[in-house]
Amino acid sequence: MLKVGIIGTGVIFDLNVLGYLESNDVEITCLCNRTVEKAKNKIKQFNLNENIHIYSDYKEMLDNEELDIVEILLPHHLHAEATIYAAQKGVKGISVQKPMTLTLDEADTMIEACKNSGTILSIYENFIFEPRIMKAKELIDQDYIGDLSSIRIKVAMGAKGGWQVPESANEWRKDPKQVGGSSSKGSPVLLDNGWHAFMLGWWLFGEEIEKVFAWTDKYNDIDAPAFVMWKCKESKENKHVITQYGNLEFSLMPEMVIPSKYYNTDEFIEIVASRGLMKINQITAQGNKMSDSEIFAPIIIVRDGTVDTITDFKNDWKYSFINATKHFIEVVKGKKEPLLSGEQAKYILKFNLAAIKSSEIGKEIYIDDMN
């Protein structure tokens, strides 16, 4: 029985905990939150063992508990410190909420600490475990639509319709030193929710990135709307039919209601290849009225003069979290490999920070120039 400790019991805890609750070979033995009462409320909400130990200081928790898995659900600026401390305690596996951390140097220290202690480091990324995205990746890997040439990921951010997150829970996102990204104003879009889009773009192509260009505006103190464009590297060993480009769009809809069980955000992905194209509709807000429309079928494929849809999915974002956590448990048991290791997550961070730097100086950035 693997013993699990979770650091942070904010709103995202409600999704991260589900995979552990559905696994018979793990036991949540302790929780940590600066406000102890919030941790106690989660025990009641999810009918957890009433004997679970509760801490207000994660270092005290790690000092006192014998843990196999630590789940870190803290603000960005605390990821490196908490990871390093947990690794020094000999924890088998550490799962860290995205983004990995704020700087490439911090990423290196996290990777090194886990390497020295023999700890498995995985950056939690539920999107690659979302069933429709998993199916799309499977078809891409089977060459179903041919050689990929472009990927467009549109992130639509509404004003209402999802979780009612207390304003106090978002205060840290207003501090550039805590949220990270732009040193002058922070990047609460590109380096937070945007992480998923950067990761998906890299993962779906499966290629290294040559250069990136980005533009961001500012609305109510957030770095949006924003547009990011990148070019993949070309190599003699892996020649593509057409040079591969991708773009990310972060669009604001300040008067739009996006009905959602979770965040009032949704994603739409378009993949163009040498003999077909694929559209993936709705990730975060799936299951609302839009999901009932054939126009927004989960996966639409245009190939060989025909249009096909794939609709056999459970319309609930929570399954991406359940799948991600169950996979990590198997990783800690030695049965699988992380799908986003520390080294891979550092590369995504480099991609992300390059885009932010590009938006600040108004020039394209070559990834290999990022230190």
C-alpha positions, 0 to 999 in steps of 0.5 A: 500500500503506497502512502500518499501526502498531498500539499495544498487543498485548494480548488484543484485538489477536488480533481487531483484527489479523484485518481487516488480515491479510485485506486485500491493500492494507495492510501492518503495518510496526510494533508497539508494546507496553511489554513487547517480548516480547509484541509478538514473540510476536504476530509468531510467533502470526500469522505476521507479517513478521519484519522488522516494527519493534517498539517499547516507546514509541509516541512513538518509533514515531510519530517514526520510522515513516511510517504511514498508519493507526495502531490504538490498543489502549491502556487508556482513559486513554491514548487521548487522548494517543496520538491527539493525538500520532499526529495531530500526525505527520500520520497519515491515519487513526487507529482508537481502541479504545472508549471514545473517552476519559475526558472530554468535554474530552479528546474535544474535544482529540482531535477538534480535533487530527485536524481540524487535521492532516486526520487521519480519526478513527474510534472502533473499534466492531465491534458495528455490523459484526456480521452479524446486527446489520447484517441487523437494522438493514437490516430496521429501515431498510426499515420491516419491523417498523414504527416502533420504540418500545422497545429492550432490550439485555441483557448477560449476564456469566458467570464462566468459559468465555472467554479466560483473561486474565491478572489483571495485564492487568486491573490498570489497570481497578481504578484509577478514574483509568485506567478512567474513569467514576465518580470514586470507584470507576471504571466498568469495566462501564458505560464499558468493555464497556458502551460497545457497548450504549450505542452500539447503543441510540443507533444502532438508534434513530437518534435523539438522546437526551433523558434517562437514568436509571441504577442500579448496584450493586457486586460484587467492585469492579465497577459491576454489576449495573446498569440504564440507561433512556433516552428519545429526543427527540421532534421535530415533523419526525420524529414517532413512533407511540409515544415511544421508550424504551430500557433496558440491563441488565448482569447478573452470573452469578457461577456461570455458565459461558458457553462462548466463543472470546472473552469469557465474556459474551453479549448479547440484544437485543429491539426492539419496533415498531409492527407487530412485534418482533425479537429478536437472540440472542448476539453475543460468545459466538455459536457455542456450544451455545446457537447450535444451539438454535432457541430462540436463533436469531440473529434472530427476527421476530414480525410479522403473526401469524407467527414467522420466523427468520433463521439464515444467519450464520457463528457467530463474533464475529471477523467483526464485527472483520474487517468493521470493520477492512476498512471503516476501510481503505476510509475511509482510502482515501477510499471510505467514511465512518466509521460512528463518527466522533469527533463521534459517539463524543463523543455516545456518551461523553456518553450513557455519562457521563450514565448514570454520573452518574445512578447516582451522584446517583440522578436522571435526567440530561438529555443536553443538560446534560452539558458 
